[in-house]
Amino acid sequence: MIFWEKRWFQFAILMLLAFIWGSSFILMKIGLKSFSSDQAAAIRILLASLVLLPISLKQLKMLRRKDMPSLLIAGFIGSLFPAFLFMKAETRIDSSLAGMLNSLTPVFTLIVGMLFHKTAFRWMQVAGLSLGLVGATGLILAGEGFHLGTFNSYALYIVLATCFYAISINQIKSHLPHLTGIQVTSLSFLFIGPVAGIYLLTTNFAPVVAQPGWPIHLLALATLGILGTALAMLLMNSLIRYSSAVTASSVTYVIPIFAIMWGLLDHETISLLHLVCMAFILAGVYLINRKSGKRSGLEVNLNPDIVSD
């Protein structure tokens, strides 16, 4: 545990988390080569819940009836539904674009907090919201040819997913402050894991096994669920405990970089317009985080499965 107190070790964990989450979008793309979007999403949630099961059972003693509605929101709105939305989006958009749009989560977190949870804000944050929304609009208007004037409707699935993340984060911050991030995540996955498993059994696997590379594609989804959700959750919460939520939330700025790198390696086209729009979003996130952690008490984590203590 002594290493967690070292700044160099915290930085290394931060980069590892950014790499894991930045790689999640290309892993989705690989998994979709054999599996349908619904199957891929269900597999991700099911495997993550199975890995978290020992922790979930250990935390059952912390489960209270009054916490059930918020835990269900955290599970279904914060993890299950976004998993399906992201998979559906990546059937028609590049993984790099998905990684860029995912950075909208802190923007919508503040919007939901202001509208429904009386989150305090400053005009600097309003400027950040404006920048983030301008950048997102530019990415959505960039169609398959990456020229303004077209409209990529599948990008809206990711926008909706980031809205769901925001609802979940605000709900947890407002109603579950007595639970740690590990407890919230493990208990919420205890509810959505069986749902994902039951749904998976109703799907048709005949087209999947007909694909020659399906075991490799399944491995990509397993990596996504086990490393991208379960392991990353443990690392993130440890990082928050030994450093600060502000330090941990800086992963927001690094994730799109890895997503873009993977996209380039996969021969995806990334234009100057994409980079400019992403810069607008990240600049907006910076302005939001600059004050929100101190004034509103609202943490705007990027990953849906992570909640600070």
N, C-alpha and C positions, 0 to 999 in steps of 0.2 A: 504493500500500500504506500510505501514511502515514495515510490516513483510518481504517484499521482500528484504529489505536491510540487514536483519539478516542472518549471515552465516549459522546458524542451519536450518533456513527456506529454504534457497537455497539448502542445502544438502538434506533436506527432499523432495523437489520438484525433485531434481536430481534422487533420489532413486525411486520416484513415476514414473517418466518418464521411467527409466530403467525397472521397473516392467511392465508398460503398454506395452512398445515395446518388451520386452523380452517375454511377454505373447502372443504377436500377432501370433507367429508361431503355438502355440498349438491351438489357436482359429481358425486358418485356417484349421488345421487338423480336428477339431470338425465339422466345417461347411461342409467339404468335405464328411462327412458321409452320407448326404442326397443330397447335391447339386453337380453338375458337377463343374469342376475347373473354367470354363468360367462363369457359373452362380454365383459362390461364389465371383469371382473377380468383376463382374459387380455390385453385391449387395453391396460390400464394398465401391466401388467408388461412387455409386448412393447415398447411405445413408450419406456418408461423405459430398458430395456436397449439399445435402438437409439441413444438419445441418449448413453448412457454408453459405447457401444462404442469410440469413439476412446480414451477413458481406459482402458477394460478392456484393449485391445490393448497400450497403452503399459505397463501394469502386469503384463503376462504374465511378465516376467522375475522378478517377485517370487513367482510361484506355485511352491510346494513341495509334494511329495507328502504330507508329514506334515500340511500345513495343509488338505488336501482335505476330510476329514470335517467340520471346523469351518466351512469355507466353504460346504459343502453345507447344513449346518444353518442358517447365516446366510441363505442364499438361499431355501431351501424353507420352513423353519420361521419364519424372521424376516420374509420378504417375500411369497413366493408364496401359501402357504396362508392367511395373514391377509387378503390381498387378496380371495380368494374368500369368506372368512367374513364380511368386512365388507359385501361386495356382497350376499350372501345375506341378511344381517340387515336391510339397508336396503330390502329388498322389503316388509318388514312393520313397520318402526319408523321414527320420524322422524329426520332427520339431526341435529337438536339433541341428541336422546337418545344417538345414536351418539357424538357429540362428548364428551358428559359421561362415558360409560362408558369411552371411550378413555383417560381419565385414570387408570384402574386400572393401567396398565402399570408405573409405579414400585412400586406395592404388590406386584404379583406378582413383579417383579424381585427384590425383597428376600426374598420367601418362597422362591423357587427358589434364590437364593443361600444362604440359611440351611440349606435342606434338602439340597442337593446339592453346593454349592461351599464349604462351611465359612465362609461370610461372617460376619464378626463383627457383632454387633448389640448394641443397648442397649434397655432397657425403654421408653425414649421411642419407639423405632421400633416396638416391639410395640403401643404405644398407637396409633401412626399406622396400623399394619396393621388394627387393630380398627376405627378410625374409617372407613378406606377401605372395608372390607368391609361395614360397616353402611350406608354411603351407597350402595354398589352394590346391596345387597339391597333397599333402598328403591326404587331405580330399576327393578330387575327386577320387583318386585311391583306396580309401577305399570303397569297394562295400557293398552289403547288409550283407555280412559276416564280414565286417570290417577287412579284411586282405589285405595287399598290394598285388598288382598283378591283382586285379579286377578293373573294371572301372564303376563308377556310372554316366551314361550319363545324368540323370535327374538333377544332381548337376550343370551341365552346364547352365541350365535355370537360376539358381540363380546368377551364374557368369555373365551371360549376363544382368540380372537385375541390378546388381551392376555397370556394365559398363554404363547402361542407367542412373542410378542415377548420376554417375560421369559427364556425358555429360550435364545433367540438371543443376547440381550445378555450373559447370564452365560457362555455358551459362548465368545463373542468375548473377553470380559474375561479369561477363564481360559486360553484356548489360543491367542489371536492378538494378544497385546500388542505383538508386534514389527511389526505392520502398522498403518498409519494407517487412519482411518475411510474415506478415499477409496479406498484399496486394497482394503479388505474389501468395501465396497459394490460397486465396479466389478467385482471378480473374482467375487463371488457372483452378480451379475446376468448375468455371462457364461454361467453355467450354467442359470439359470432362464428367460432370455429365449427360447432355442430351444424349451424345453418349452411355454411359453405360446403361442408362435407355432404349433407343431404342433397343440396342442389347439384353437386358434382355427380352424384349417383344417377340423377335424372337425365344427364346429357349423353350424347352418342359418341362413343370412343372409336367406332369403326373407322371413320375418316382419319383419326389420329394415328392408329397403328398401321395404316396404309402408307404413311409417310416414312421413308427410310431413315430419316434422321431424328425421329421423335424422341429417342432416349436422351440425346444431347439437348434437345429443346426442353425436355422435362427437367434436366439437370440445371438449365438456366433458371427455370421457375423455382426450383428448389433453393438455388443460391439466393434468389430474390427474396423468398420467404424467410429462410433461415438466417442468412447474413444481413440482408437489407432491412429486416424488421426485428427479429428476435435479438441477435447479437448487437446490432446497432443501438437498440433501445437500452441495453445494459451499459454500453460504452458511454452513451450520451448522458444518462443519469449519473453515472460515476463522474463524468467530466463536470457536470453542473455542481455536484456535491463538493468536489475538491477545488474547483476554480470559481466560476461565477456564471450566472445565466447569460450575462452579456457576452462573455467570452465564448460560451457554447453556441449562442445564437449567431455568431459571426460565420458559422458554417454556411449560412444562407448565401454568402457572396461567392463561395468557392464551388458549390455544387454545380451551377451552370457551366463553369469552366470545364469540369470533367465530362459533363454531358456533351458539350460541344466537341471535346477531344475525341470521344467515342464516336460521335457522329461523323467527324472527318475521317476517322479510320474506316468507317463503314461506307465511305464514299457518298455521304449526304452532302447536299449543297447548302452552304451557309453563306449568306450574302452580307454585305456591309449594312444593309437595312436591318437585318436580324441583330447584328452586334450593337447598332445604335439603339434599337428598341430595348434590348436587354440592358444596356447601360442606363436608360431612362428608368426601367423597373428597379434596378439595383440602387440607383441614386435615391429613388423614392423610399426604398426599404431602409436605406441608411438614415434618412431624415426621420422616418417613423421610429426606428430603434433608438435614435439619439436621445429622444425624450421619453418614450413610452415606458422604458424600464424604470425610470426614476419617478415619473409623475403619475402614471396610471396604474402601475403594478401589474400590467398585462404583459406577459411574455409572448413574443410572436415567433415561436419556433416554426421552422420550415416543415419538418417531418410530422405527419399526422400521428405517428405512434409514440411521440415523445412529449412528455409534459414534465416541467421542472418540479422539484420538491416544494 
